Amino acid sequence: MRLDPDILADLAVRITPQAYVRVTPMAHAATPLGAGFGLTRFASPTKAYKVIYIAQDLTTSVAETLVRDRFQGRARRKILDVEASHWGATEVSASGPLTLIDLRTTGLVRLGVSTEAARGKAHGQGRKLSQAIYDQTDAQGLVYSSRLTGRTCICIYERALPGGLVATPVIELARLAGFVDALQELNVTVIATP
């Protein structure tokens, strides 16, 4: 996929995330900025680079990791406390501005890329786009709107990680005062494991 370099340059923005939220499995609590390959929206389809994701708030990060589409068409929207205990959150901040390709508004249309790349359930288009941006620019990641909350999310390429970001210790989601509020905003409740 070849992308217009002039449009990419125009879409490049400099953002310094402060106290963005990353929800991560507690199994990875010792490495809050640990990047992975995975099969996520903007992961490399060729495993050429690793990524991490952060969101502007806890609600969006919970929606993007824990909730997603699992309750679609269901009236009962409950998560067991034992499942919640396997997840934690950290606040991530950048020491300086990151150069990101902005996909929040007209970026996808201007690039001639399907809006499915950032807004669809399937990740194939997003992964191809991300690989093209990684290969054709020196951008440190992508900024986009969550398809679940509409709020800002950032995908950070591993080339931005050495020394560019700091993270607070990972805290179990269930111990965070804002976790219940985040779930309520998403119309989900935590229930005790039977």
Secondary structure, DSSP 8 states (H G I E B T S, - for coil): ----HHHHHHHEEEE---SEEEEEEGGGTT-TT--B-TT-TTS-TTS---EEEEESSHHHHHIIIIITTTTTT-S--EEEHHHHTTEEEEEEEESS-EEEEE-SSSHHHHHT--THHHHSS--HHHHHHHHHHHHH----EEEEE-TTT--EEEEEEGGG-TTTEEE---EEGGG-HHHHHHHHHTT-EEE---
